[in-house]
Amino acid sequence: MNKVNVTIKDIAAELNIAPSTVSRALKDHPDISPETKKLVNQLAEKWNYRPNPIALSLKGGSTNTMGVIVPEIVHYFFSTVISGIEDYANEKGYNVIVCQSKESYEGEVASLRTLINSRVDGILVSIAKLSRNMEHFHELRRKDIPVVFFDRVCEEVESDKVTVDDEEGAYNAVKHMILEGRKRIVHLSGPPNLLIAKGRIDGYIRALNEFRIPVSEENIVKCDVREEAEWIIPSLLRRNPRPDAFFAVNDFTAAQTLKIVKKNGFTVPGDIAIVGFTNGQLAGLTDPGLTSVDQHGYEMGQESARLLIERIKDPSRPFQRRVIRTELIVRGSTEAGNTN
């Protein structure tokens, strides 16, 4: 048969029996004779018949499918989170549909619509940089669709949430550089509307305060993409006195900063130390290797999927918040004796 999506009606027409008989035969109903069951199952296998999950959801109320919305899959962190989600979900009998918002509000809303129309049982979300209006997430709550926020969370929507300890991670990173003798540390920060950016700023400030290093507003600079680093870092290097360290909100910005610093004739870490946040594959490919804060994305993915499945099974349980501990991975960008 050439038809792509074989239906119960197709099988029924071929065998000249009622669609309801085919349906019951496929479910091994006791009222259907062994001979009919055999014919139905043989033809279903021959034609590669697969039940329509949406049709099943209309009857049974569940598709055993969860949706995931991430800003961008190309980010190593989000790809590891997705791996953790998929591994846990598949183990529990769930399929996963992944959408990208491409860091835009419109993309996020469109992704949400796609997942709702696919009748997923629940949704995992890390919000986009440009999302300010959270009405689309309030709509999920009104529709009683379970949602778990991870990494970049929406605090105004009551839900389960999984985050990393951004403040502690930033604090440890900056403390490490201070203990290495750095005093003029610039923080290349993320968008102020994201809680992860605020947490990393708070950790940066806490470390400076602990060592009685003055906190200057001009040393907290919005710079979280490589394109911004191209013009911001050279201007910072022209300061007098110039920075002796950079703590970046992510590895992409940190790696680009390292490249620009070297291009301008400074040594790393001799003249300037650099720390990133993610500890993705990129951190081990720079020269020298990039010291970075490991967010344990795979663990975050598994924990997020676990909370969502628990919520699907028990909608009335109290909301939970899980915080994943970070780990500072030291490489050559902060320690002259460490070139890894």
C-alpha positions, 0 to 999 in steps of 0.5 A: 500500500502506498498510503503514508499514514495507514488508518484503522479504516484502511485495514477494515476496508481491505479485510471487509470488516468493521473499523470497530472490529479492527480496533478491538482486534488490535487491543486483543479484545476477547470478543474477537476471534483468534483468526480475525486478530491474526489477519488484522495484526499481520496486515497492520504489521505489513502496512506499518500501521501506527496509532495516531497519538493525537487521536489516542489523546482525544480518547484517553487524555494522554499522549505520553509526550512532553514538549521542550522549549529552549532558546537555542539548541546550538548552545552546548548547555541546552543540548546537554539539558535536552539529552538529560530530558530525553534519557529520563523521559524515554526511560519512563515511556515518554516521547519528547518534542523540542522547539527553539524560541531563537531567543525571541518572544514571538518564537516562544509564543509560536513554539508554545502554540505548536506544543499545545496543538500537539496535545503534549502532556506537559511542557518544559521551558527555558525562557527567551532573552527577549520575553517580557510579557509572560501572559502565554505562560499564564495561559498554560496555567489556565488550561491546566497544562503542567509546566516546569521552568528550567535555568531561565525561569519565570517567577511570576508564574506558579510552577515547578522550577529547576535552576543552578546556583548562579550566585554561588557559581559566580561568587566562586569564580570571582573569588578564585580570580581575587585569590590569584591576585586580580583586583580590577575584575569586569563582569560581562553580564547578561540581560537584566530581565533574566534571573540568571543574570541577576544571580551572577551579578549578585555573586560577583558583588558578594566576592568583591565585598568579601575581599573589600574590593570596591564595587563599580557600576562601570565594571558591570557591563552588558555583554553576553554575545560575541558580536557585542564583545567585538566592540565592547572589549577593545574599549575596556582594554583602553581604560587606564588602569585597564581590567586585569580580569574578565568574568563572563556570563557565558563561555561564548562571550568569554572565548571571544573576549580571550581572542580579542585580548590576545589580538590586542597584544595582552597575555592570558592569564599573565596580563588578564585572567578570564572566566566563563560560565557553562563549561561546554566543549568550547572551554577546552578548545581555547588557547589557553583552556578556559576556566569556567563554571560547570552548570551540570546541564544533564543533571538539570535536564533529568531533574526537570523531566522528573518534576514534570512527570510527577506533576502530570501524574499528581497535579495537586502536589505542592510546587517544588524548586530544585537548585543544582550546584555548580562547580568551578573548573580551573584551566589555563585562562586563570592559572599560568601553570595550568594550560588545560 
